[in-house]
Amino acid sequence: MEKELEKIVQNAHAALNAATGMTDVEAVRIGVLGRKGTLTALLRGIAELPAEERPAAGERGNAARGQIEAAIAERLKGLQGVTEAELADREWIDVTAPGARPPQGHLHPVSAAIREIGAIFGSLGFQRVRYPEVEWDYYAFESLNMPPDHPARDEWETFFIAESGKDKAERIAEHPKYGKMVLTPHTSSGQVREMERVKPPIRMMNISKCYRRQSDVSHVPMFHQFEGLLIDEVVSVTHLRGVLQYFAHEFFGPERKTRLRPFHFRFTEPSFEVDISCGVCGGSGRLPTGGKCRLCKDGWLELGGAGMVHPNVLRAGGIDSRRYSGFAFGWGVERTWMMKTGVNIDDVRLLYKNDIRFLRQF
């Protein structure tokens, strides 16, 4: 048995010296000390020796085990040092070298458009303000010359806010003075709020989110509007036309055409729809392929409404309509940006698809 132990130890040392990696050392350990290893099998045979020989045999077996375990530990230590040295060479970093620049994104097209719109009107003296996205019915409708149950309210397809609480789940939140609570259907709700806050002269630019129950190629349930309000003495339609024309030339380019169509809004009189020649089909209503433009249909796209502030709205804001007059306009940011030369998008819903491939184009 003693000779067999010496042979196992010698073979283990030889195998460890030949090992070139951690895997080889582990194979030696399992082959010698494992459950089916050579040393383990030999030590099981001690039980079959005469009683007087067992203690000495066990002592020699444990000594052999200790030698092999020490040799394994030593070899692992040596290999680990080699591995760390190779790793240091392989993963060496020059901390003085310029780092890899991380990917850099950019503003969403709508955010970029809001900044550009604000800058253009800011150059005309319009001051940027913000008003609530959750609004009272009074400011959204009644103060804008639309009394309760007026059919004009139906055009906005408004979202109403329900009271919280299990027993009030189907009740609409309502204020004794300001009426029901709604998600702001248009930025015009900021007009009377601004009149209450500031007395003329007023030059307001309100850019905010609006909400309506509509979804198609030119509508989304949540969208952005920019609302312009100018109130002063002796303000006329000529001033309104000049401001809108200036914006159109600055934002779309001098080659684009705009027009005012007579319309009816409860909060302006006279009222107009503002149209611009379509940037997708070039104002022809037809695509290069010969098909009909699915965005504008006839060469013109409605940007929004405009008009002279109705006297009733001025009075609701505490302003003397005999002394002061003003104009207001409200356009959709998304639709306005879609009409920018070179954009060529025929479905506003693409802006909110969250497709990074689409957004990287702008």
VMD Tcl script that draws the C-alpha trace (Angstrom):
set ca {
  {0.00 0.00 0.00}
  {2.88 2.35 0.79}
  {4.30 1.93 -2.70}
  {0.90 2.58 -4.23}
  {0.57 5.81 -2.18}
  {3.99 6.98 -3.38}
  {2.99 6.24 -6.99}
  {-0.28 8.20 -6.64}
  {1.58 11.19 -5.13}
  {4.23 11.12 -7.88}
  {1.63 10.88 -10.63}
  {-0.33 13.77 -9.05}
  {2.80 15.98 -8.94}
  {3.64 15.13 -12.54}
  {0.09 15.96 -13.69}
  {0.10 19.25 -11.76}
  {3.43 20.30 -13.25}
  {2.02 19.65 -16.71}
  {-1.21 21.62 -15.99}
  {-1.49 24.82 -18.03}
  {-4.73 26.16 -16.61}
  {-7.23 26.05 -13.81}
  {-9.26 23.43 -15.65}
  {-6.31 21.03 -15.77}
  {-5.68 21.43 -12.02}
  {-9.34 20.74 -11.29}
  {-9.16 17.58 -13.39}
  {-6.19 16.36 -11.33}
  {-8.01 17.06 -8.08}
  {-11.07 15.13 -9.15}
  {-8.98 12.25 -10.56}
  {-7.06 11.82 -7.30}
  {-9.20 13.20 -4.45}
  {-12.66 12.97 -5.96}
  {-15.32 10.46 -4.96}
  {-13.99 8.02 -7.54}
  {-10.37 9.23 -7.39}
  {-7.37 6.92 -7.16}
  {-6.40 8.01 -3.64}
  {-9.97 7.80 -2.39}
  {-10.34 4.26 -3.74}
  {-7.06 3.19 -2.13}
  {-8.00 4.62 1.25}
  {-11.28 2.71 1.20}
  {-9.20 -0.46 1.21}
  {-7.76 0.33 4.69}
  {-10.86 -1.20 6.21}
  {-9.84 -4.59 4.80}
  {-6.34 -4.56 6.41}
  {-5.57 -6.38 9.68}
  {-6.49 -4.27 12.71}
  {-2.86 -3.74 13.77}
  {-1.95 -2.28 10.32}
  {-4.86 0.13 9.94}
  {-3.55 3.07 12.08}
  {-0.23 3.29 10.24}
  {-1.93 2.91 6.87}
  {-4.44 5.63 7.72}
  {-1.65 7.96 8.85}
  {0.27 7.43 5.61}
  {-2.90 7.91 3.56}
  {-3.74 11.23 5.28}
  {-0.15 12.38 4.76}
  {-0.40 11.59 1.05}
  {-3.71 13.48 0.84}
  {-2.11 16.47 2.57}
  {0.82 16.50 0.15}
  {-1.47 16.40 -2.88}
  {-3.78 19.13 -1.52}
  {-0.75 21.34 -0.78}
  {0.63 20.72 -4.27}
  {-2.78 21.62 -5.82}
  {-2.97 24.86 -3.80}
  {0.56 25.82 -4.82}
  {-0.11 25.14 -8.48}
  {-3.36 27.15 -8.40}
  {-1.52 30.05 -6.81}
  {1.11 30.01 -9.53}
  {-1.41 29.78 -12.34}
  {-3.47 32.60 -10.81}
  {-0.43 34.86 -10.81}
  {0.18 34.09 -14.49}
  {-3.48 34.70 -15.31}
  {-3.52 38.05 -13.54}
  {-0.35 39.13 -15.31}
  {-1.85 38.19 -18.69}
  {-5.10 39.95 -17.76}
  {-3.20 43.11 -16.85}
  {-1.49 43.06 -20.25}
  {-4.70 42.24 -22.09}
  {-6.94 44.77 -20.32}
  {-4.42 47.55 -19.88}
  {-6.08 50.95 -20.13}
  {-4.44 54.24 -20.97}
  {-6.35 56.56 -18.65}
  {-4.93 59.57 -20.50}
  {-6.50 58.52 -23.83}
  {-9.80 60.19 -24.88}
  {-12.83 58.16 -23.84}
  {-15.42 56.72 -26.18}
  {-18.17 59.29 -26.69}
  {-21.57 57.85 -25.65}
  {-24.48 58.01 -28.09}
  {-26.14 61.42 -27.92}
  {-29.80 61.96 -28.66}
  {-31.65 65.12 -29.58}
  {-34.90 66.88 -28.83}
  {-38.13 65.26 -29.98}
  {-39.40 67.06 -33.11}
  {-42.36 68.47 -31.15}
  {-40.08 69.88 -28.43}
  {-37.82 71.43 -31.08}
  {-40.85 72.95 -32.81}
  {-42.10 74.43 -29.52}
  {-38.74 76.11 -28.95}
  {-38.67 77.52 -32.48}
  {-42.26 78.77 -32.28}
  {-41.60 80.42 -28.92}
  {-38.49 82.14 -30.28}
  {-40.30 83.53 -33.35}
  {-43.16 85.02 -31.37}
  {-40.74 86.11 -28.66}
  {-39.03 88.30 -31.26}
  {-42.40 90.06 -31.69}
  {-42.72 90.72 -27.96}
  {-45.03 87.84 -27.04}
  {-44.36 86.59 -23.52}
  {-44.43 82.83 -22.92}
  {-46.83 81.70 -20.16}
  {-48.32 78.36 -19.07}
  {-51.77 77.54 -17.77}
  {-53.33 74.34 -16.34}
  {-53.79 71.19 -18.39}
  {-56.68 70.27 -16.05}
  {-59.06 73.18 -16.30}
  {-62.42 74.44 -15.09}
  {-65.31 74.51 -17.52}
  {-65.62 78.25 -16.91}
  {-62.22 79.07 -18.41}
  {-62.42 76.41 -21.14}
  {-65.89 77.36 -22.37}
  {-68.15 79.74 -20.47}
  {-65.71 82.68 -20.23}
  {-65.08 82.21 -23.97}
  {-68.69 83.07 -24.79}
  {-69.93 79.46 -24.80}
  {-72.66 79.18 -22.14}
  {-73.70 75.77 -20.72}
  {-75.40 73.44 -23.22}
  {-74.28 75.52 -26.20}
  {-73.88 73.17 -29.21}
  {-70.45 74.66 -30.05}
  {-69.03 72.73 -27.09}
  {-69.66 69.45 -28.89}
  {-66.90 70.22 -31.43}
  {-64.24 69.76 -28.75}
  {-65.32 66.26 -27.62}
  {-64.09 67.03 -24.13}
  {-62.72 64.68 -21.45}
  {-64.39 65.34 -18.09}
  {-62.71 64.58 -14.76}
  {-64.55 62.23 -12.35}
  {-64.32 62.63 -8.59}
  {-62.23 60.09 -6.73}
  {-63.74 57.66 -4.23}
  {-65.78 54.50 -4.66}
  {-69.13 56.15 -3.94}
  {-68.37 59.06 -6.30}
  {-66.79 57.14 -9.17}
  {-69.43 58.19 -11.70}
  {-69.78 61.80 -10.58}
  {-68.06 64.59 -12.48}
  {-65.93 66.95 -10.39}
  {-67.74 70.29 -10.17}
  {-67.11 73.66 -8.57}
  {-69.98 75.92 -7.44}
  {-68.53 78.87 -9.36}
  {-66.38 77.44 -12.15}
  {-68.46 74.42 -13.10}
  {-67.08 71.05 -14.17}
  {-63.44 70.03 -14.35}
  {-62.06 68.98 -17.74}
  {-58.83 68.12 -19.48}
  {-57.96 71.32 -21.34}
  {-59.46 70.97 -24.85}
  {-57.68 74.06 -26.22}
  {-55.12 76.63 -25.08}
  {-57.77 79.36 -25.47}
  {-58.70 78.56 -21.87}
  {-55.69 80.68 -20.89}
  {-57.08 83.86 -22.47}
  {-59.31 85.00 -19.61}
  {-56.81 83.75 -17.03}
  {-54.21 86.03 -18.62}
  {-56.62 88.99 -18.67}
  {-57.30 88.43 -14.97}
  {-53.56 88.33 -14.27}
  {-52.33 91.19 -16.47}
  {-54.04 94.35 -17.70}
  {-53.48 95.68 -21.25}
  {-51.29 95.86 -23.18}
  {-51.08 92.05 -23.32}
  {-48.91 89.92 -25.60}
  {-49.26 86.30 -24.49}
  {-47.93 83.07 -25.98}
  {-49.36 79.97 -24.26}
  {-47.95 76.63 -25.47}
  {-49.41 73.59 -23.75}
  {-50.91 70.11 -24.10}
  {-54.54 69.71 -25.08}
  {-56.86 66.72 -25.03}
  {-59.72 65.69 -27.33}
  {-61.34 62.38 -28.20}
  {-60.07 62.27 -31.78}
  {-57.58 60.05 -33.62}
  {-56.84 59.99 -37.37}
  {-54.09 61.09 -39.78}
  {-54.35 64.70 -38.58}
  {-55.55 64.26 -34.96}
  {-54.28 62.59 -31.78}
  {-56.02 62.46 -28.36}
  {-53.16 64.42 -26.76}
  {-51.53 67.17 -28.77}
  {-49.90 70.57 -28.31}
  {-51.27 73.98 -29.19}
  {-49.75 77.44 -29.17}
  {-52.10 80.26 -28.31}
  {-51.35 83.87 -29.14}
  {-53.25 86.74 -27.53}
  {-52.64 90.44 -28.16}
  {-54.82 93.10 -26.54}
  {-54.20 96.84 -26.85}
  {-55.84 99.98 -28.10}
  {-56.71 100.14 -31.81}
  {-55.86 96.53 -32.76}
  {-57.25 95.38 -36.11}
  {-57.43 92.38 -38.44}
  {-54.50 93.90 -40.35}
  {-52.27 93.39 -37.30}
  {-53.48 89.79 -36.99}
  {-52.76 89.09 -40.64}
  {-49.31 90.66 -40.38}
  {-48.32 88.62 -37.32}
  {-49.49 85.33 -38.85}
  {-47.80 86.09 -42.17}
  {-44.54 86.92 -40.38}
  {-44.65 83.65 -38.48}
  {-45.42 81.64 -41.62}
  {-42.47 83.15 -43.48}
  {-40.09 82.58 -40.55}
  {-41.21 79.03 -39.75}
  {-42.14 77.62 -43.17}
  {-40.15 79.79 -45.55}
  {-41.10 82.65 -47.88}
  {-42.21 80.29 -50.68}
  {-45.16 78.91 -48.71}
  {-48.61 80.45 -49.05}
  {-51.22 81.12 -46.34}
  {-54.82 82.16 -46.43}
  {-57.60 83.23 -44.06}
  {-61.03 81.67 -44.52}
  {-64.07 83.22 -42.82}
  {-65.29 80.95 -40.06}
  {-67.26 81.06 -36.84}
  {-65.82 80.79 -33.34}
  {-67.80 81.84 -30.30}
  {-64.84 83.62 -28.74}
  {-63.70 85.71 -31.74}
  {-65.57 88.05 -34.08}
  {-64.76 88.16 -36.97}
  {-63.23 84.68 -37.03}
  {-60.98 82.88 -39.50}
  {-59.48 79.50 -40.22}
  {-55.80 79.79 -41.09}
  {-54.63 77.50 -43.92}
  {-51.20 76.89 -45.43}
  {-50.25 75.30 -48.71}
  {-49.52 71.62 -48.10}
  {-45.85 70.74 -47.74}
  {-46.41 67.08 -48.72}
  {-47.99 67.62 -52.13}
  {-46.74 71.18 -52.76}
  {-50.24 72.63 -52.58}
  {-51.56 70.67 -55.56}
  {-53.57 68.06 -53.66}
  {-51.86 65.38 -55.76}
  {-48.76 63.30 -55.06}
  {-45.98 62.74 -57.65}
  {-47.40 59.22 -58.13}
  {-50.71 60.74 -59.24}
  {-52.63 59.74 -56.12}
  {-54.57 62.12 -53.92}
  {-52.73 63.61 -50.94}
  {-54.14 61.82 -47.89}
  {-53.18 64.66 -45.54}
  {-54.63 67.81 -47.13}
  {-56.94 66.33 -49.82}
  {-57.07 69.62 -51.80}
  {-53.73 71.39 -51.44}
  {-54.45 73.33 -48.25}
  {-54.10 72.25 -44.65}
  {-55.87 73.91 -41.75}
  {-53.40 75.05 -39.09}
  {-55.88 76.50 -36.63}
  {-58.25 79.29 -35.85}
  {-57.81 83.01 -35.39}
  {-59.84 86.18 -35.09}
  {-60.57 89.35 -33.16}
  {-61.32 88.74 -29.48}
  {-65.08 88.82 -28.87}
  {-66.26 91.72 -26.64}
  {-67.91 89.22 -24.29}
  {-64.54 87.52 -23.72}
  {-62.91 90.87 -22.99}
  {-65.61 91.66 -20.47}
  {-65.22 88.21 -18.86}
  {-61.56 89.11 -18.33}
  {-62.46 92.47 -16.77}
  {-61.32 94.56 -19.76}
  {-63.25 97.52 -21.21}
  {-64.21 96.36 -24.73}
  {-64.97 99.97 -25.77}
  {-61.39 101.02 -25.20}
  {-59.44 97.87 -25.99}
  {-59.52 95.34 -28.78}
  {-57.35 92.36 -29.58}
  {-56.77 89.26 -31.62}
  {-56.13 85.64 -30.76}
  {-55.02 82.56 -32.63}
  {-54.54 78.91 -31.73}
  {-52.66 76.39 -33.85}
  {-51.62 72.79 -33.33}
  {-47.87 72.41 -32.86}
  {-47.71 68.93 -34.41}
  {-49.72 69.89 -37.46}
  {-47.74 73.08 -37.89}
  {-44.44 71.18 -37.75}
  {-45.75 68.59 -40.23}
  {-46.21 71.37 -42.75}
  {-42.60 72.51 -42.46}
  {-40.78 72.29 -45.79}
  {-38.91 68.99 -46.14}
  {-40.68 67.13 -43.32}
  {-43.14 65.27 -45.60}
  {-45.13 63.39 -42.94}
  {-48.70 62.49 -43.84}
  {-49.84 61.02 -40.48}
  {-49.52 62.97 -37.21}
  {-49.71 59.72 -35.22}
  {-46.20 58.82 -36.37}
  {-44.87 61.40 -33.91}
  {-46.06 59.33 -30.96}
  {-45.21 55.80 -32.19}
  {-41.96 55.84 -30.14}
  {-40.06 54.37 -33.10}
  {-36.42 55.44 -32.72}
  {-35.81 54.84 -36.44}
  {-38.41 57.47 -37.26}
  {-37.15 60.00 -34.70}
  {-33.53 59.70 -35.87}
  {-34.50 61.24 -39.19}
  {-35.01 64.66 -37.59}
}
mol new
graphics top color blue
foreach p $ca { graphics top sphere $p radius 0.5 }
foreach p [lrange $ca 0 end-1] q [lrange $ca 1 end] { graphics top cylinder $p $q radius 0.2 }
display resetview
